[in-house]
Amino acid sequence: HVRRAELVVGERKLEIQVTGEILEEGGKLLEKATRLSASDKPPPTRPEPSKCKWCWYSRFCPHS
């Protein structure tokens, strides 16, 4: 059983304790990502102007 996980992005490293709750939430997110990637429709949007300039979908998004 996994009890700890390290997430590394660039120079940043975060260690988390793996719990049943975290595994359940991860499973839900994976299912959602799988459904979205299999769909021909774009994902639903919740515009956050500070992030829009970095979003690949901004060229297609009706909010930008």
MOHU-V663498 format. One record per residue. N is the residue number from 0. SS is DSSP state (hx for helix, st for strand, lp for the rest). PSI is psi in whole degrees, 0 to 359 (none if undefined). OMEGA is omega in whole degrees, 0 to 359 (NA if undefined). Layout:
BEGIN
n: [N & N]
ss: [SS & SS]
psi: [PSI & PSI]
omega: [OMEGA & OMEGA]
END
This chain:
BEGIN
n: [0 & 1 & 2 & 3 & 4 & 5 & 6 & 7 & 8 & 9 & 10 & 11 & 12 & 13 & 14 & 15 & 16 & 17 & 18 & 19 & 20 & 21 & 22 & 23 & 24 & 25 & 26 & 27 & 28 & 29 & 30 & 31 & 32 & 33 & 34 & 35 & 36 & 37 & 38 & 39 & 40 & 41 & 42 & 43 & 44 & 45 & 46 & 47 & 48 & 49 & 50 & 51 & 52 & 53 & 54 & 55 & 56 & 57 & 58 & 59 & 60 & 61 & 62 & 63]
ss: [lp & lp & lp & st & st & st & st & st & st & lp & lp & st & st & st & st & st & st & lp & lp & hx & hx & hx & hx & hx & hx & hx & hx & hx & hx & hx & hx & hx & hx & hx & hx & hx & hx & hx & lp & lp & lp & lp & lp & lp & lp & lp & lp & lp & hx & hx & hx & hx & lp & lp & lp & hx & hx & hx & hx & lp & lp & lp & lp & lp]
psi: [140 & 130 & 335 & 153 & 146 & 128 & 124 & 124 & 109 & 237 & 350 & 138 & 132 & 127 & 131 & 152 & 126 & 123 & 169 & 322 & 317 & 318 & 320 & 315 & 319 & 319 & 318 & 317 & 321 & 317 & 317 & 316 & 322 & 315 & 315 & 320 & 336 & 348 & 149 & 347 & 147 & 158 & 154 & 150 & 149 & 90 & 133 & 98 & 326 & 338 & 344 & 323 & 341 & 352 & 129 & 329 & 356 & 330 & 342 & 349 & 133 & 348 & 348 & none]
omega: [177 & 180 & 179 & 176 & 175 & 175 & 183 & 176 & 183 & 180 & 184 & 178 & 180 & 176 & 180 & 174 & 182 & 179 & 176 & 180 & 179 & 179 & 179 & 179 & 177 & 178 & 178 & 179 & 178 & 177 & 180 & 179 & 179 & 178 & 181 & 182 & 179 & 184 & 174 & 181 & 175 & 180 & 177 & 183 & 170 & 188 & 173 & 187 & 181 & 180 & 186 & 184 & 180 & 186 & 179 & 182 & 184 & 180 & 179 & 189 & 178 & 181 & 183 & NA]
END
